[in-house]
Amino acid sequence: MYLKYTFPVWVRGILSSIPITLEITSLGLFLLQKPWIVRDPSFFRQGLILYTILMLCQGLLAIFRGSRERFVTILLFFCAAFVLGYPMGEDILCELSLYAAGLFNLGLYFPGRVGVGLGMGVILVSLYLQQDARVWGTLIPSPPKSSVFFLVVWELMVLLLSQGLSRLQQEVKSGKDRLDQLTSMVRNLTKANVSFQEYADTIVETSLQQERKRISRELHDTVGYSLTNIRMLMEEAIGQYDGSSEDFIQLLVDTRNQAMTAMEEARSAFKALRSMETDRTSVDLRSILRLAKAFSDATHLQVSVDFSNARSSYGNSIDHFLYRFVQEGMTNALRHGRATRLEIYLHEEGDRLQVSMIDNGVGGKVIQEGLGLGGMKERIHELGGELSVGNGNHGFSLYVTLPLRGDSNGR
């Protein structure tokens, strides 16, 4: 894994250092061979100026980011190289190094057809310049044919090598980018999955709290009411007693005390149940918005939700179905459809709720029904609704129609 991440960096460093190394080599050969002794003393000064221009161009190529600026810079580089190499005569070593440096620059900054076309032009110009030259009033003979042939072959090899290395670098960088993207997506999906699991646990716990709350209300409305009536009847009986039988009054007093004790115990049970309740709310349409946003942030799938005239809640059964239906639809759109956009619409029409999920995934002609879609069909059937599927080359869509009963008036 470490090599995969560092490979593009050190390859770029090596490719960038090759032209500089070749230019320094050419300068060293120029100083060692001292061609100005044979040609003209001013050639030394002119050669140093040209090498300075070449080094400056090399730095500008690394600094510039625009293709136009780099194109002008590489033209200036080759012009300086041609002017320096033209009076060298039979000795082509300096030219070999300079032209190779320029061709490597083409591979670095102009990969593909543009770089190959410029490289072939450079080779033709360098070939044309290998002829007798008259400079400083002196006739300088051209290199032998064997040297010219070697120069052309050398330039072709350097051009092909530089373009191949540049292409390899681009492919490795592209692979690294894809690996980084997949790693990021896996990490986000893992976080989203953990969040979904936590949210599912929260829903279960919230359901339990709601059930405790319901039982608490039922106990209060039935047992508490009955015990209160018993106590009131006992108080009334004790108040109306004429004192003819002490055993009877004692029996009433004991009954009243039993009722009071039962009321206290029931009240304690109510408080215990109430104390176990939390402030969390049940699943409603706002939960779908949170779910869609969390899924979109984790997977970069663009999810838009339009509630139109839909209510904030349709009761526990329908709300839970809608939540699971949206969750399953988003997962299928990303995993099977490889979609980048998903649109969710909820619209109430008369006594029915219309739900649509439309993505721009790959679609297909054959629908393979898995556990997810099969489970959705079962839930829709239990709710008395209908499911229809739209599938084609331009995406996948699900349409659900649910009847609205009298117990789902959660406006």
Secondary structure by P-SEA (a helix, b strand, c coil): cccccaaaaaaaaaaaaaaaaaaaaaaaaaaaaccccccccaaaaaaaaaaaaaaaaaaaaaacccaaaaaaaaaaaaaaaaaaaccccccaaaaaaaaaaaaaaaaaccccaaaaaaaaaaaaaaaaaccccccccbbbbcccaaaaaaaaaaaaaaaaaaaaaaaaaaaaaaaaaaaaaaaaaaaaaaaaaaaaaaaaaaaaaaaaaaaaaaaaaaaaacaaaaaaaaaaaaaaaaaacccccaaaaaaaaaaaaaaaaaaaaaaaaaaaaaaaccccccccaaaaaaaaaaaaaacccbbbbbbccccccccaaaaaaaaaaaaaaaaaaaacccccbbbbbbbbcccbbbbbbbbbccccccccccaaaaaaaaaaaaacbbbbbbbcccbbbbbbbbbbccccccc
